[in-house]
Amino acid sequence: MSTPNSYDVVIRGGAVIDGTGAAPFEADVAIKDGLIAVVGQVNGTGAQEIDARGQLVTPGFVDIHTHYDGQASWDERMQPSSWHGVTTILMGNCGVGFAPCRPGDRNLLIRLMEGVEDIPEPVMTEGLPWNWESFPEYLDALSARRFDIDVGAQLPHAALRVFVMGERGANREPATEDDIKRMRELAREAMTAGAFGFSTSRAYTHRTKVGEPTPTIDAGDDELMGVALGLKDAGAGVLQFVGNPNLPVLGEMMRESGRPLSFSMVQSAANPESWRGAMTLLETAAADGLDLRAQVCGRAVGILLGLELSMNPFSLHPTYRAMADLPLEERVKRLSDPAVREQLFAEEAGHEEVFDRATLLDFDNMFLLGDTPDYEPTADTTITARASRTNQRPEALALDQMLTNDGRGLIYAPFGNYVDRNLDAAASMLSHPLTLSGLSDGGAHVGMICDGSFPTFMLTHWTRDRTRGAKFDLPTVIRMQTSDTAAWMGLTDRGRVAVGLRADLNVIDYENLTLHAPQVVHDLPAGGRRLLQRASGYTATLVAGEITYRNGEPTGALPGRLLRAQRPQALAAE
């Protein structure tokens, strides 16, 4: 029988949603030594107590698609993800990262990450300590650090290719037999050291800042197979793929390696029905006994535009380019001048190879993003539609929006998952049993996207606020973001509220859970700016039984560690 003060933390009287998809039930949750000790009636007391009556108690969220590879080397807090109930992340996605890396190749990997994931070069140049060369050394460097969440890493193909092939790899030359043999050896080494998997990209949108394609875009099937066999040699690791999936190739990789594989799936504006074919691929693979999954997201894939951000509708206009490097206050002053505005509206935008010019001028696909963001806006609220109703030029309305809040107003431009001006396609993807909730890209696209808030959006929009179509029940959405994603990482010690499991938990004031508008802050190395998005309604977040956040504010506790795969005796610890 419990004795007074026998627990570290007791969470009282919450509605427990345990992560399995089961219905909520009222219970206390007691925590001792970082683990869940009791789920039910707790007779003893805790050194700390949380009153969860009228609130939800859930497992901590597990985000399998992030890009904190650099941030984890210089920062203790994996924000914005840790503001949104995330307690475990997997980084190293999309084939980009910083290890392995020889000293002479550091700038190349920085340029690639700058282009693919929109992280400014000065931030990485100042922030990355580069106290590693091999991938195991990178993990060792991270293992010496402490975080507000647990961090797992994957081996990125671009870094591996350049490490093995040097300039030939960067120039996308074919790998030789010896190159592939070495990649296989290093893949096995990385998995044995604790990598959770290997990621690659064949996406044409993945380019350096100057427009060079990612080094992996033309990598041969034999090269991919060689790396997959490295995972087979280690007997561990998942494969992650972004780009147009080729099922015969992916299927052969899975058959030969015996390893699971996931690919990114989004409704494409260029081919709006292609995702349905990808769903068929999933079902065909499952029928063949292959563990193939698609990573999908519950929100549109899009960008934010603004005067403080990487791009805005006038970024390619000569008049704006002439003032682009001026302080925000000065740009606001000039852009408020009627003569400057008319000049801006009259001229033609220039061309930029790296960014689609048409996207920046498509006011039919832009929406005003207010203080309470609407991520499923209707067709009659586009900038073009609003301007037409008020006899304005769309360009003028867009500029006026960006000039609000002292030049900090934002414009939302969705494209993937939003061809039909609704999220019905996303709902279909999310509900498929062979998909995984992911693609938040937390830690990346810091000047254009802020989707690390996906977990909060999933709760507020899909279970409570959506008015334009089907919704999901709370236990299903919680399961998607906890036990489903934890299982994909091979983590059996978390993702559920159950006795003996790791005490990664959220206490959520569900009725008042609110996602706020993104804001720009300048808190990266070298004074770099990034978009951050906060939420209110997270009463507490716990990692390994320690309260890391109360009401959205950090407590100072940093129980998070580097996670290493294949270490069942101590999955959580370094």
Secondary structure, DSSP 4 states (H G I P E B T S, - for coil): ---TT-EEEEEEEEEE--SSSPPPEEEEEEEETTEEEEEE---S-EEEEEE-TTSEEEEPEEE--B--TTHHHH-S--TTGGGGTEEEEEE--TT--S-S--GGGHHHHHHHHHHHH---HHHHHHH-----SSHHHHHHHHHT--BSSEEEE-EEHHHHHHHHHTHHHHTTPPPPHHHHHHHHHHHHHHHHHT--EEEEE--TT-B-TTSPBPTTTT--HHHHHHHHHHHHHHT--EEEEESS--HHHHHHHHHHH---EEEE----SSSTTHHHHHHHHHHHHHHTT--EEEEE-SS-EEEEE-TTSS--TTTTSHHHHTTTTS-HHHHHHHHTSHHHHHHHHHSPP---SSS-HHHHT-GGG-EEE-SS--SS--GGGBHHHHHHHTT--HHHHHHHHHHHHHHT-EEEEEEET-TTSSSHHHHHHHHSTTEEE----BTS-TTT---TTHHHHHHHIIIII--SS----HHHHHHHHTHHHHHHTT--SSSS--TTSB--EEEE-GGG-EEPPPEEE--SGGG--EEE--EE-EEEEEETTEEEEETTEE-S---B-B--TT-TT-TT--
